[in-house]
Amino acid sequence: MPFLLLMPSYNQSHYIGDAVRSVLAQDDPDWELWILDNSTDATPQLMRGFTDPRIRFHHIAERMDPGACLNWMLQRARGEMFSYLHTDNNLHPGYVSAMREALRGHALGLAYCDTRVIDGTGKRIGVLRRGAFDLPRLLSLDPLGVPFAATTELGRLVGGFSVRDVADDVRFCIAAYGRAEFVHVREPIIEYRVHEGSRTNDAGGVSGMQDVFLGLFARMLPELEQRGLRPREQMSIATGERLDDLEWFVEHLWYRLLSRAMPAWWEGPFKIDHLFAAGLLGLPRMQPGNGAPAWSLHLRNAAGRRVNPLRSAIVWLILRIRGRELRRLAERAAHVLLPWACMELGVEPGKAVAIRIGSLDFRTAWAACLLQARLGWRPLLDASLKAPAWLHWGVAEGDEPMFDCSRRPRLTRP
């Protein structure tokens, strides 16, 4: 049976021609391209120039949600496998054959591939290696969406596509978890276009799309829990593991590099908190006077002797040079921390939340600053804690959810 290529279309006449030509160039000729178009631009006129009988172009003037378009096509097309495509992306010639092979033997299969990233002009600007997806990553701010392919049987099992979510592709992949066999095609066989006028841009850019994801995850939580999955617990574990990665990276830097520049000014083993309290560890969302201590020029060791300020300056400089890797690890932690926190309290983006901070270790302070900067949540210090001079948080009344990331992240109500 033909491999179905499903393409909702809306006002992308400047890109859809290239997308269709990339389908015509497939080395596996057994496909059908279904396009449901709601455009008000020149797309219908442009599509008249394509006469291949495998192209099923349908124009409906009424604007439809992409999920509704996909369900409309799935109800009418006949095939065992389909792929959800965007009108602004181009397939490599081996796309259909690779996806067909990946799904072969998987009655409930979902296949996804690596991508080459192109800009609005078609210039290649990067390669996205997608890697493996477990439930915490599917529910992170780095989720799985288009491009992917699946069996039509899986599509029926999950109830098709959502007609009310901008991230209909992401919702489909999450709904498939625990039911589908996920197959990663480790080859960039599609060109994914990043440009103005895309759905991501219309949603408010990357941060706007992340808010869409956070809202989607909160709405899907009851469904996942009803299926016996434990997303909040798994997300908490994943958040802790990614904070571990950040902490261990800094510890590795200390023993391999930083300790050669200056001696330890504390007794006992290394902790990331030592660099943090000295203002040497700078990370996004943390600025001196608003969630991070200022750089100290007056460090003293356990014997009370002053540490040479030049040595601390060297350590500060090395950490800035290694800042790119630090930011990458911090961003990986943020990608699971933010969805987990929203799911744990059952709130969507935009809702004001006050949280009580139960510890002033680096992990908890950084995570609280992230929630404050990204979601607008208000960190308040538990009355048992003494506020350090660098922190300008208020005092909790005691009835706020307690937040603590010193080990495994926790958000508990009193």
N, C-alpha and C positions, 0 to 999 in steps of 0.2 A: 504494500500500500504506500501511497506517497507520503513523504515527510512534509508535515504542514508547517509553513512559516506564516505566523500571524502578526499583522502589523496595523495597529490602530493609527490613524492618520489625522492630523489637524494642523493645517497651515505650515507645512514644511516643504513647500514646492521647490525651494532652493536646495534641498538635500535629498528628497525622496528619489529623484532620478538616479543619483549615484547608488543609493541603497538597492534599487531594483536591478540596476546593471550588475551589482555584485552578486545578486541572487542568480541572474542569468548565466554568470560565469562559473557556477558550481560544477565540480567534477563528477558529482552524483546527480544525474538528471531527473531522478524520480522524486520530485517535489511539487508542491502547490503553494503558491504565494497568495494569501488572502489579505486583502487590504480593505478595511472599513473606514471610509473617509468622511469626515464632517467639515471639511475645509471650506473657507470662504475665499481662498486665494486661487491660484491657477492650477492647483493639483489635478482636478478632473481633466482639464485640457491637456496637461502634460502627460497624463497616464494614457490618453488615447493613442499616443505614439508607440505604446508597447502592445504588440499584438500576439504575443506568445499565449497559447491557450491554457498554459499552466498558471497564468496570473488571473486571479478572480478579484476584480476591483468593483467595489460597491460604494456608491456615494449616497449618504443620507444627510440631508441638510441640517437636521436637528442635531445640536451639540450633544454628544454622549460622553459619559465617563469612560476612560480607557478600559476599565474593568468590564463595563457593560459591552463595549465593542468586542473584547476578547470572548466573552460568554456568547455573544451573538454568532461569532465566527465558529466557535467550538461546537455549537448546536447544529451547524449546517455542514461543516467540513467533515470529511471521512478520512480517518487515518489513525494509526496506532501511536504516533509520536508527533509532538508539535514543539515549536520554539517561539517564544515571545520576543519580538524584535521591535526596535524603535526605528522610525523613519530617517533618523539622522546618523545611523550607524551603518558601517559597511562590512560585509562578510568577506572573509578570505575564501578562495576557491574550495578549500577542503572542509568548510564549516559543516555542511549537511552530512557528509560522509563520516566525519569525526564524531558528531553528536549521535548519529544513528548507531555507530559502533559502540559508543559509550553506554547507550541505553539498551543495547541488545542483551536479552536474557534477564532484564530487570522489568518485571511486570509493573512495578511501582517505582520507576526510576526518575531521578532528577539529575541532569548533567549540567555542569557549568564549566566555563573555560577561562583562561587568562586572556587579557585584552591588551591591544596597543591603543594608547590614548592619542587622539588627534584634536586639533583646534578647529575653529570655524572654517578655516581655509583648507583643511585636510592635511596640514603639516603634522607629522608625528612629533609628539612632545613627551612621550614616556611609555613605559610598560607596566601594567598592573598585574602582579602575581597574586592570585586570590587565595591560595592555600586551602587548608581544611576548615570546615565549619562544624562546630558543635553547638549546642543550644545557647550557651552564653555568648558566643560570637554572633549567632543569628539574631540575638536580642541586644546586640551592642550597637554603637554608632558607626560600626563598620560591618553592616549586614550584607546578606546575599540578595541580589536582585538581578535585573536584566544585565547581560544576556544569560539566558538559561534555556534548557530544553527539558521536556518531561513527557511521560506517557499520558495519553488521553485518559487511561484508566485512573491514574493518579489525579488528574484534573477532576474527574467525576467524584472521586473519593473525598477530596477536600472541598467540594462544592463550588468549583470554579473560582473566579476572581471576584474580589470585593468591588462593589460599585460605589463605595463612599470613601475609599482611602486613596490619597494621592500616591502613596507607596503600595500600590496593588501588587507589584511584583515581590516586594519584600514580605508582604502579608502571605502570599501564596507559599513562599519558601518556608516561612515559620510554621504555617499550618501543615506543611508536608513533613515536618520533623517528627520522627518516631514512627512514621508510616512509610516514608520513601527511603530508597537506597540512594545516597548522594554519591555522585561520581564526578571527580575533578579531572578535566582534560587539561593536562599541564602543557598547554601550547597556546600562544596568543593568536586565535583564529577569528578575531573580529576587531574592527577598529571602532572604538567608543569615542564619540565626539563630545567635547566640552565646549559650550558656546553660549552666547547670550540668546535668550528666547527659548531655552530648554525648560523642562518642568522643574529642575532644580533651581534655575534662576527665577522662575515664576514663584516658587515657594519661598523666596527670600534668601537664596544662596545656600551655602553649606550649613550655616547656623539655622536658617529657616527649615531646611530639610531635616536637620537633626531634631528640631522640635516636632516635626511630623512623625519621625520615628518614635520619639518618646511618648507621644500621645497614642500611637498605634500599639506599642508594647503594653501600655497600661490597659488598653481595651481588650487585648488578647489574653491577658493574664488569667481571667477566670476560665476561658476555654482550655488553656494549657493545663491548668490545675485540675480541671474536670477529667482530663485524659490521663491523670496520674503522674504528670510531670511535676518537677519541683523547681521551677525557674528561679524563684527568689533565692533559694538555697544555693543553687548552682552559680548564680550570678555573684552572690556573696563570696563563694569560694574563689571564683575566677578573679574578682576584684582583689582579694587578698594575695593571690598568686602573682598578679601583675605588680602590686605594690612590693612584693618580695623581690621581683626582678629588678625594680628600680633601686631598692635598698641594697641588694647584693652587688649590683653594678657599681654603686658608689663605694661599697666596702672593698671591692676588688681594686678600684682606682686608688683607694687609700693605701693598701698594702703594696701595690705594684709601683705606684708613682708618687702619690702625694706625701707619704711618710718619709720619702727621701728628701723632700723639700723642707719639711719641718717635723720636729718630734711631737709625739702626742702630748697634749696639755691636760689629759685626764688620766685617771687610774682605771685599769681594767681593759676589757676588749673594746674594739671599735664599735660605735653605733652611729648611724647617719645623723642622729640628733645632735651629736657634738659639732659637726660642720654646720648644721642648720642653726643651732643656737648662737654660733659665732658669726652668722650672717654670710657665710662663705658659699652656701648652697643656694643658688638662684634658680627658680623654676617659674614657668608661666603661671599666672594667677596669683603670684605671691610677690608683693612689693614691700620694701621697708616702710613701716608705719601703717600698713594695712594688710597684716597677715604674715609678715616675715620680719625677723630681727635685722637691724642694720649691721653692716660689716663692722666688726669689732677690731680696733687697733690695740686693744689693751688686754689681750689674752694672757692668762697666767697659768703655769703648770701646777701640778699637785703640791709642789714645794713652795708655791707662792711667787716663783720667779717669773718675770715678764717674758713672754715669747716675742722674739724679734719680729717687729711689724713687717719687715721686708719679706720674711718667710711666709707670713700669712698672705701677703700680697701675691706671692708666687703661686700659692695654693689657689687663691681666688682666680688668678689668671688662667691656671690650668683647667679649673672647673668651667670657666667661660669658654675655653677652647673646646672642651668636651661637651659643651652645652647642647649641641645638636642631638647627640645620642641620649642625653638626659631628657630632653624634650620629647623625643620619640617614645621613650619608655613611659614618661608621664602621660602622654597622649593615649597610649594603649591602655593604661589604667583608667584614664578618664572615660574612655569609650564604653567601659562596662560599669564603672562607678555611677555615672549619671542615670542610666536606665534602671540599675538596681535600686537606687535611692527612690526614684519615682514609683517603681513597682512596690517597694517595701511599704511606702506610705499611701499608695493608691491615689497619687495625684498626677495631674498632667501639667505640662509647662505653663507658666504664667500664674500659678496659684502661689500666694505668699505662704511660706512655711517657716516657723521658728524651730530651731533644733538646739538641744542642750549638749554642749561639748563636754564629754566626760574625761578627756585626756588631752594634754598639750604636747604629746609626742609629735614628731615630724609628720608621720603618716596621717594622723587625725587632723592636724592643723592644715596640711596641704589639701586634703579632701574637703574639709569644711570651706576653705577659701574657694575651691573650685565650685562647690554648690552655691556659694554666695555670688560668685562672678558670673556663672553660666545660667543659673536658674533663679537668681534673686532671693534665695533662701537666706534667713537671718541666723547666723551662729550666735549663741549666747553661752557664756561660761557657767558651768555648774557652780553653785555656791561654795562647794568644797575646794575649788581651785583658786589660787591666787593669780590674778591677771599680771602677766609680765608687762614691762614698760612698753614693749614694741607693739602690743596688741590692743586694738580699740574696739573690742566687743563688749556688749552689755552683759548684765548678770541675768541668768535664767530665773524664772519664778518657780520652777520645779515640776511643772505639768507638761513641759515640752518633751517630744521624743528624744531619748538619749542617743547620741551619735558617738561612736568610738571605732576607730580603724587601727588601733595599736596592734592588734593581731588579726583575727578574722573580722571584717567589717560588720558592725551591728547597728541597727536602728530600732530601739525598743521603746515602747510607750510605758509611762509610769503605772 
